Amino acid sequence: MAYTYVPEVVEALAGYGLAPTAQTPPSVARAALSDLYRYEIRRLKQRLLRGEFPKDEYSRHVVDLRRRYWLLSVPIAFWTTQT
């Protein structure tokens, strides 16, 4: 099956270094993006534990991270167009 990704999704994924092809199921692209997000959130937690920023700033960092990974909040049904 061939997939036609919405241009905004392709652009957003490229910002993370991801470049799905027409043969890449949206679920696979989303899983890759989710893996990157989980890596970032774990890294953020490690930074907190090392004392790189105060605990009361942690939630702000998490919100910033969620904003950067906004595409994860979009259902994958909207990642592609019907062809």
C-alpha positions in Angstrom: 0.0 0.0 0.0 1.2 3.5 -0.8 0.8 6.4 1.6 0.6 10.1 0.8 1.7 12.1 3.8 0.3 15.5 4.4 3.1 18.1 3.6 3.0 19.6 7.2 3.5 16.1 8.6 6.5 15.5 6.2 8.0 18.8 7.2 7.5 18.2 11.0 9.0 14.7 10.7 12.0 16.1 8.8 12.6 18.3 11.7 13.3 15.2 13.8 15.4 13.6 11.0 12.7 11.3 9.9 11.8 10.8 6.2 9.0 8.3 5.7 8.5 7.0 2.2 5.3 6.2 0.4 5.7 2.6 1.6 6.2 3.7 5.3 3.0 3.0 7.3 2.0 6.0 9.4 2.1 3.8 12.5 5.8 3.1 11.9 6.6 6.8 11.5 4.7 7.6 14.6 6.5 4.8 16.6 9.8 6.3 15.5 8.7 9.7 16.6 7.4 8.4 19.9 10.8 6.6 20.5 12.6 10.0 20.0 10.2 11.7 22.4 10.7 9.0 25.1 14.5 9.3 24.7 14.2 13.1 25.2 11.9 12.8 28.2 14.3 10.3 29.8 17.2 12.6 29.1 15.3 15.5 30.7 14.7 13.4 33.8 18.4 12.6 34.0 19.3 16.3 33.8 16.9 17.0 36.7 18.5 14.2 38.8 22.0 15.6 38.0 20.8 19.0 39.3 21.1 20.9 36.0 17.9 22.8 36.9 15.7 23.2 39.9 12.8 20.7 40.4 10.2 23.5 40.2 11.4 24.1 36.5 10.9 20.5 35.5 7.2 20.9 34.5 8.1 23.9 32.3 10.7 21.8 30.5 8.2 18.9 30.0 5.7 21.3 28.5 8.3 22.7 26.2 9.2 19.2 25.1 5.6 18.3 24.5 5.2 21.4 22.3 8.2 20.4 20.2 6.6 16.9 19.7 3.2 18.3 18.9 2.8 15.8 16.0 2.3 13.0 18.6 -1.0 14.7 19.6 -2.3 14.4 16.0 -4.1 11.1 15.3 -2.3 9.1 12.5 -5.5 9.1 10.5 -4.7 12.7 9.7 -1.1 12.1 8.8 -1.9 10.9 5.3 -4.4 11.9 2.5 -6.7 9.5 0.7 -5.5 8.6 -2.7 
